[in-house]
Amino acid sequence: MYIKYILILYMLWVIVCVHAQQEEDALRIIQLDSVTVSASYGRSVARRMALPVDVADGRFLTERFTGNLVQALQHLPGIRSMDVGSGFSKPVIRGMGFNRISVTENGIKQEGQQWGADHGLEIDAFGAGRVVVRKGPASLLYGSDAMAGVIELSPSPQPLENQTFGETMWLAKSVNGTLGASLMLGRKHDNWYGKFRFSEQHFGDYRVPADTVVYLTQRQPLYGRKLKNTAGVERHVSMSAAYRRGVYHSDYAVSNAWQKTGFFPGAHGVPDLSRLQDDGNSRNVESPFSWVNHLKVSTHQQYELREGLTGLLDVGLQENRREERSLFHTHYVNQPPPETDPDKELAFRLNTYSASAKVRITGSPVWEHTAGWDVQYQRNRIGGYSFLLPEYNRFTTGLFWLASWRLVPTFALSGGIRYDFGQIHSQAYEDPYLAAYLAGQHYDSDRIEAYRWRSYPVGRRFGDVSGSLGLIWEPGEAHLFKANIGRSFRLPGVNELASNGVHHGTFRHEQGDPTLSSEHGWLLDVSYACAGRWLAFALSPYAGWFDNYIYLQPVGEWSVLPHAGQIYRYTGANAVFAGAEMTLDLDFLRCFRYHFSGDYVYTYNRDERIPLAFSPPVSLHNRLTVNVRRVQCHVEWQHISAQNRVARNEDPTPGAHLLHAGAMLQLPGAEISLSFHNLLDTKYYNHLSFYRKVEIPEPGRNVQLMIRTPFHILSHN
């Protein structure tokens, strides 16, 4: 365990800093007075964008920190967390997820296996300084994969004065025995800025308020109410540097994320009650398990060519490796184990190269223009004795132009247009062992031939136009009205075109359709916000119409693959999305604040006249916070409605009421928070979780302790 090294490094660093302070005129420690800023960063961002936008700053993330970034963001209306156990989550915006959401860090779009819901974002939650969430079609800036919105992660603002700074963070959770820590060290000196962070989390099998689960119609016991072999470890290392001088800015970042987690054996492969027996060790990771390694290198260059004309360049390189490991277990009697690495069930190695160039014109007090070009190339290679996705190459590029016009300070128009082109080439994959198995099961020759080729070669080209038009109106200092209509399009992913196999992380057989065309959609957003001294209110209704909306449809047909369960097939449909989000903040009696947030999503498949699968239910958060000097306490009641509007062959999910509470203590040089999630140990299900399919409820009562100790030492110039 590397966590102990974080403590050792921190202690050494403090000793060095204390020794340096003893040198005359070398360093000096300054306690800065607090400063109140009337115009928040989030409000200034909202006034510049016609699309709805939420900003989660450092304070918001700290108060809701769980070691999982997406779970913290789901406290924003319209954002949901598609959880897989207690460790990994995928973001969902207004009922859309996966390849419809772009996640960017330091200006580079995070590229992994976004189609897979059984692992997280591979981003260090300890290092998130500020998160901007853009809801709605953001394809103009970020390409076709931003149909539902964008989650932008950026580091904390750089300090203005020369200094050495850092922090340690310690995390412990009871539901799965999490022990986590993070060490950050940084230095600001004149034009240079550098930062290093190392984070690690270890967690064990997690507890659920249930004694049994159901997989492939078999009821299986949970010994000690724990999901066996769901333990794991995360390790993140990142380094960044920046240089600022006059009109030239440059940033450099390198990060590596490594995760290893076990699969619950009761839902992986052949159901076997013997594999669920308690082994007496809740922290070991046995087979089957998966591991992910995500390496990312990026740079941002910015140069002001002349006054009002700025050039920007972002370049990134990423390597995402993912493997699923399981003791060789053939479903076909005639399949021999591989000669090398026989326990490698699935392997994916995705290399991504991306670049984006922009020119921003801000010379006029009325007009502002941004034009740009971006390009991306991906290469994916596979391995293992099972099959899910073929090898493929993917190339995309796009040209865009954006403009805003502000004739008067209270009214602005914005709009833009973009053209994208993409092509996908995937390889064929033949499975003779499956063909022999089906022949032995006396399937007809047509069925055998259809399944022999798990993937046919696919060579597709796509191209289309997206655009938007919006307005921002401020009738008064406290009021803000925005409206935006946009057309977006999305290229189908390789999983939607060519997948054909058992996805154990989601407990189903997934099939692609190589004839699918790209998605097209129109989305209308309207929002109103008002903010006063003691009251803030925001309402954002929206409606969208989509042609050929691609989704996983449970077809009600059992797979011919042994122990594969039901088939889910990617298909296109005409669909409607509509809903609304609302927030209310009320300050009273000086130290009290009441916060309410809620959202509603309505989906409708116009072809089959039924709801779409995996539609989120209504969620309401009621949070009461009291601040007394250095202590902040809160209690939160969360309502999750039942979801009975489900697709064909999809199970409904009952609703639940959850109670949460917590407290935070501010001390000189330290910040301590204690929180209680699901205080009443309520049994409930996440309708978006793929554990829902096997009737695995969400984690039970969790007590979390977090300690943060920041420091900074100012230097003489």
N, C-alpha and C positions, 0 to 999 in steps of 0.2 A: 504494500500500500504506500503510495507516494504522498499521502496527505501529511505525514509527519515531516517530510522535507520542506513543505510550505512553512510550517512553524519554525523550523531551524533557520531557513533563509530569512524569514521575517525578523527573528531575534538578532541574527547577525547584522541585518541592515539597520535595525534600530541602534545597535551598539556603535556601528560606524558613524551614524548620523549624530549620536550623542557626543562621540569623541570629537567629531568635526566642529561641533558647536563650542567646544572649549577653546578652540583656536581663536585668538583675538581678531576681531573684524572679519572672520571667515563667513559665518552664517548667522542668521538671526531668525528667531521664531516670532511670528506676528499673529495675533488673534484678531481676525477681521470682524467688524460689526456686521450684523445682518442688514440686508438691503431689501426693501420691498419694491417690486417691479409691478406697475399697474397694468401694463399690456403684456399678456403672456405670449410665449412663443406659439402655442397652439392657436390662439386667436388670430395672430398675425398671419399664420399659414392659411387659416380658414378664409381670411379676407382676400387672399390672392388666388384661390382656386374655386372654380365653379362646382367641382365635384365635392360631395361630402367627405370630410377628412377629420380624423381623430388623431391626437398626439398623446402618446404615453411617455411622459418625461421620467427622469430618474426617480422622483418621489413616488409617482404612481407605481412604477415597477418594483420599488423597494417595499411599499406597503402590501403588495400582492404577490411577492416573490415566493415561488415554490420550488425553484431549481428547474422549472420548465417554462420557457418563454411564452408558449401559446396559451397555457393555462392562465397566465397572468393577463394576457390580452383579451381573453374571453369575458372579462369584466366590462369591456367596451360593447355597446349595443351593436348588434349585427355580426359580431365575431363569435364563432363557436370553436370549441376544441374537440377534435375527433381523437379521443384518447384510446390508446392501446395499453391497458394496464395502468400503472402509476408512474411510468417513466417517460413514455413517448407520446407525442401529440402532433396532429396535423391541423393547420388553420382552415377554417371554413368561413367565407364571407357571403352573407345573404344566401345561404344554402348551396354555394358553389365552392369546390375545393380542388385539390390536386393541381393539374396543369392549367387551371383557370385562374390561379393566383400566382403572381410573381413575388418572390421574396428576395430583396436585394440587401447586400451588406457592403458598405463602402463603395456604392455605385455599381457593383457587379451582381448580376442576377445569380442567385444560388441555384446550381444545377446538380441534382442527384437523381435518385429514382423516385421522382415525385408521385408516380402512379401508385407506389406502394404505401399502404396506410399503416404498416406494422413497424415503422421506425420514424424517428422525429426529423427535425429540420437540420440536425448536425451543426448547430450554432450554439456557442457558449452563452447560456442564459446569464451567467455572472457578468459577462462583458457588455451586455446591452446597455448603452447609455441613453439613447432616445429612440423611440419607435414612432413613425408616422404611418398611419393606415389610410390609404385612399380607397374609398368604396366606389364601385361602379366601373364602367369600361375605361381603363387606363391604357388601352392599347397604343395610343398615340405616342407615348414616350417609351413604353416598355415592350412593345411587340404583341404578337397574337396571344401569348400566354397570360396576359393581364386582363382577360375578359371580365373577371369578377372584381378585380382590384389589385392593389399592391401593398405589401408590407415592407417599409423601408427601415432598415436598421442603420444607425449612425453612432459613432462613439460620442462620449461626453465632450462638451466644448473644451477646447484647449485653454489652459490658464493664460492670463495676460502677462504675468510677471515671471521672471526667471525663478525656478524653484525645482526642488526634488519632491516628489509626491508618490503616494501609493495607498494601498488598502489591503486588508485581509477580510475575507468573508467566510463564516463557518455556518454550516447547515446540518440539521439533524431532523429526521422525520420518524415517527413511530410506526406508521402503517406498513412500512417495509424495511425499517431499520436503516434508513439512509444516513450516511455520513459523508459530508461534502465540504470542500474548502477551496478557496481561490486566493491567489496572491497576485497583486498588480503592483508594478514598480514603474515609475516614469520620471522623465527629466525634461524640463523646458529651459533652453539656454539660447537667448537671442533669437536667431532665425530658425533654430532647429528644435525639434520636438520628437521624443521617442517614448515608447511604452511597451512593456512586456507583461503578459498575463499567463498564468498556469492555473488550471482548474481541474478538479477531479471529484467524482461522486461514486460511491459504492452503495449498492442497495441490495436487499434480500428479497425473498419471496413475499408478496404482499397479501394482506388480509382482505377478505370480502365478507359481508354479512350474509353468507349462504353456506349450506352444507353440501350441496350437490350442484352439478351443471349437466347439461344435455348436449351431446355431440353425436351426430349421425343416429339420432333416435335413441341413443343409449344414455341412461342416467349414470353419472360417475360421481364418486364421493370426493369431497375436499377435506382432507385430514387437517384438523386444527384450523379450519376455515382459511387455509392458505392455498394459493395457486402455486403448486410445486414448480420449481425450475423457472421462475420468473425473475430471478436475481440478475444482476448485471453490474457493469462498470462503465463510466464515461470519463474520457480524458481529453482535455482541450489545451492546446498551446497556441499562442498568438503573439506576433510582434508587429509593431507599426512604427513608422517614422514619417515626419513631415518637415518640409522646408518652406518658409515664407520669406520673400524678399521683394518688396515693391509690388510690381504687377505680376509677379510669377509665384504660383503656388504649386506644390507637388506633394503627393501623399503616396506611401508605399505600405503594403500590408501582406503578411504571410500568416496563415493559420492552418492548423491541422486538428481535426476532430476525429476521435476514435471511440467507438461504442461496441460493447459486447453484451448481449442479453440472451437469456434462455427462452425457449418456447415451452409453453404449457404442454406437457406430453399427452394430456388428455384430448388435445385437439390438433395433433400433428401425426399424420400417418394412420396406422391401424389402431383403433381404440383398444387399449390393453389396460385393464384395471391394475395389473401388477406394477405398471410403471408409475402409478399414482401413490404407491405406498410411501409413507414418510421415511426419508433417509436420515433424519436427525440433524441435518445441516441445511438451514434455510438461506445460506449465503453462497453456496457453491453453484456454479454454472455447469450443468451437465449437457450431454447431447439429448435432444437437438437444441441448437442455438444459432444465432446469427451474429455477425460482426460487420461493422461499417467503418471505413476510413475515408475521410474527406479532406483532401489537400487543396488549398486555394491560395493563389498568388495574384495580387492585383496592384495596379497603380492608377492614380488620378493626376492628370496634368492640366493646369489652367494658366492661361497667359492672356493678359489684356493687350490686344494688338494695338489699340488706340482707345481713346476715351469713348465709352459706349459700345465697344466691340470686343467681345471676349471669346476666345477659343478654348474648348474643353475636350479632353481625350481620356477615355477609360479603357484599359486593357486588362484582361483577366485570363488566367489559366487554372483549370480545375481538374482534379482526378478523383473520381468517386468510385470506391471499390466496396462491393457488398457480397457477402457469402452466407449461405445457409448450410450448416453442418449437421449431419445426422448419420448415425451408424448405418452402413449400407443396408437398405431394406428394399429389395426389388419387389414390385407388385407382379412381376411376370416370372414364371418359374425358369424361363430360359435366358434371363439377363445375367451375364457374369459381372462381378464387381470390376471396376476400373483397375488397371495395373498400378497406377500411381494415384495417390490421394483418394482412396476409395470412399472416404466419408464426406467428400465435397458434393453436396446434393445440388446446389445451385450457386452460380458465381456470375457476377456482372462487373465489368470494368468499363466505366464511362469516362472518356476524356473530352473536355469542353474547352474550346478556344473562342474568345469573344473580344470584340472591340467596338467602341462607340465614339463617334466624333460629333461635336456640336459647335455651333456658332450662335452666340447670343448678342442681339443688338438692343441696347437700352439707351441710345442717345437722345431719343425724343421723350418729352414729359408725357406724351399722350400714347404713343405706340411702344410695344415691346415685341420683338420677334425672336424665335428660336428655330433653327433648322438643323437637321442632323441626319446621320447615316449610321446604322449599326449592322454588324455581321456576326454570325455564330456558326461554328462547325463542331459537330459531335461525332464521336466514334465509340461504339459500344461493342465489347467482346464478351462472350459467355463461356461457361464451363459447368462441370458437374454431371452427375449421372441422371438427373431429371431435366425436364424442359418446361419453361414458361414463356420466355421471350427469345426471339432470334437475334443474331448479330445484325447491326444496322449502322448506317451512316446517315446523318441528318445535317442539312445546310439551310440556314435561314438568313435573310437580309431584308432591310427595310429603310425607306426614306421618309422623312416626316418634316412638317412645318407647322409651327404653332404661333399664334399672335394674340395679343390682348390690346384692347383699346379702351382707355379711360379718359373720356372727354371732360367729365367733372369728377371731383373727389368721391362722390357718393354713388357713382354708377360706372360699371365696366362691362364690356363684352369680351369674350374669349372664344377661340375656336381653332381648328386645325384639321389637317388631313394627312394621311399616311398610306403608303403602299408597301405591302409585304409580299415577298416571294419565298417559297420554301420547297425543298425536295427531300424525299425520304427513300432510301434504298435498303431493304432488309433481305437477308439470306433465307434460302429454303432450309428446312430441317426435316429429315426423314427418321422415323422411329420404327425400325423393323421388329423390335421386341414387342411393341404394342400390337403391331399387325399379327404377329404369331399368337399373342395372347387372345386376341379377338377371334382368330380362326379356331383356336382351341375351345372358345366359348360358343362356337357355331353361329357367329354373326354372318350376315350375307356379304357377298363380295363388294357390293357398293359401299356398305358401311366400313368395311375393312380398308378399302382404298381411300375413303374420305379421312380416316384417322391415321393412316400410314404417314401422310404428310402433315406433320403437326404445324408446319408453317410453309406456305408457298412463297416464292420470291415476290417481293413487292417493290415497284418503282413508281412513285407518284410525285407529281408536281402540283403545287398549289400557289395561287396568287389572288390577292383581293385588296380592297380599299376599306379603310376605316376612317372615321372622322367624328367630330363633336362640335357643338355650338352651345355656349353657356353665357349666363349673365349673373352679375353680382350687384346687388342694390342695398345700400345702407341708408334707409330713410332717417335714421337717427343714430346717435353714438351708441345706444344700447341695442340696436336692432340690426339684423343681418338676414337678408333674403337671397337665396341662390336657386337657380334652375339650370339644368343641363340636359341636353338630348344628345345621345351618341350612338353611332353604329360601330360595332366591333365584329371581328371575325377571328377564328382560331383554327390552326392546323390540327388535324387529329394526331394523337400521339402514336408511337409505335405499338404500345400495348393495346390501343383501340383498333389498330389495323391487323396485328399479327400475333397477339398472345393466344396461347392454347395449351393450358395446363393447370395443375393444381397450385394455387397460391395459398400455401399453408398459413401464412400470416393472417389471412382473411377467411380461411376455412371454406374455400369454394373453388370450383373449376371455372376459370375465366376464359372466354373466347373472344377474339377480335373479329373484325369484318374488314377485309382488304378493299372492299368497294365503297367504304364510307367517304363522303365528301366533307369539306370543312364546315364549321359552324358559322352561322351569321345571326346577329341579334341587334335589336334596337332597345335602348334603355333610356327611360325618362326619370330624372331625379329632381325633386323639389325639396328644399329645406328652409326652415326658419329658425332663427336663434335669437334670443334676447338675454341680456346679462345686466343685472343691476348690482347694487351694493350687497344685497342679502338674498337675491333670487337669480337663478340662471335656468333657462329652459331651452330645449331644442327638440324639433320634430322634423323627421326626414322620411316622407313617403316616397315610394318608387314603384315603377312597373316596367317589365321587360317582355319583349316578344322575340322568340328564337326560332330560326329555321334549322332543321337537322341538329338539334341539341343532342349530343352524344352522351349516353348514360349506360350504366350496367343494369340490364334488365334481368330479373330472375324469371327464367322461362318456364319453370315448372317441370323441367325435364332432368332426370338423373343422369349423371355422367357415366359413360362406359368405362372410364378409368376407375380402377379399384379404389375404394375408400375415398372417393373424391367428393361425394355429396351432390348438391344441386348445381346445375350449370347457370352461370350468369354471363350473358352475352352483350357485348357492346352493340348498341343500335342507335339510330337517329330518329328523332321525332320533332314535330312542331310543339313548342312548349311555351308556357307563360310563367313568369316569375313576378310576384308582386309582394309588397309588404311595407312595413314602416318601423322606424326606430325612434325612441323617445328617451330623453334624459331630463331630470329635474334635480337641481341642487338648491337647498334651502338652509341658510345660516340663521341661527336664532340664539338668544340668550348668551351671546358673545362666544361661548366655547362649544356650542353644539352645531353639527352639520348633518342634515338628512340628505341622502343621495338615492335617487331612484333611476333605474334604467330598465328598459324593456324592448323587446323586438318581436316581430311577427313575420313569418315567411309563408307565402302561399305559392304552391307549385301546381301545375296542371299540364298533363300530357294531352294535347288537343287531338292527337290521332286516336288514342285509346280511351280518352275521356276519363282518365283516372289520375291521381297524383303521381308525381315522380318519386322514385325510390330515394331513401335517405334524406327526406325533407326534415329539417330541424323543427322541433315543437316550440311553442311560445315559452320564453324564459323571462322572468322578472327578478330583479335584484333590489332589495330594500336594505340600505346600510345606514346606520346611525353611528356617528363618530363624536367623541367628546375629547377636547384638548384642554388639559390642565397643566400649565407650566411645561415640564419636560415629559409628561406622560400623555400618550394618546391611546384611547381604548375604542373599540368598535364592536358592534354586534350586527350580524347580517342574516336576513331571512331570504332565502332563494326559493322561488316557485318554478317548477318545471311542469308544464302541462302534459297531459297524455297526448300521444300522437296516434290518432286513429285514422288519419288521412294517409294511407299507405298504398304503395303500388301492389299490383297483383303478385301473389306469392311472397309478400313481405309481411313480417310479423308486426302488429301494433305494439306500442310501448306504453306502459302505464306511467302516470305522472308521479311527482314526489314533491315534498316540502323539506328543505334542508336548512339547518341552523348552523351558522358559523360565528366565531368570535375571535378576538385577539387584542393584544396590547403591544405598544411600542414605547420604549424608554430611551430618552436622549440623555447621554452622559457626556462629559468632556472627553472627547477622543474615542467615543464608542456609541454604538446604536444597537440596542437589543430588542428583538421582537419575538413574541410568543403568540402563536395562532392555533386555533382549533377548527378543523374542517370536518363537516358532517358530525357535529357534536353529539347528536342523538344516535349515531351509528345506524342511520336509515338505509334500508335496502332499496336501491334504485338503479335504473338502467340508463345508459346514454344511447339514444336512438341512433346516433351517428357512429358509435363504436362498432367495430366488427366483432368484438366479443359479445355483442348483443345476440348474434346469431346462435351462439352456444349457451345463451342464458347465463352468462357470467356478469354479475352486477358490478357496479363501480366500487372502488376501494371504500372501506369502512372508515370509522373514526380515525382521524390523524391529528397528532399533536406535533407541531413544528416549532423549532427553535432556530433563530438566525442571529448571529452576532457580526456586526460590521465595524471595523476599526480603521477609519481613514486617517491620514496624516499628510502634512506638507511642510516643507522647510524652505523659506524664501532665501534667495541668494543675492549678494551684492552684485551690481553690474560693474 
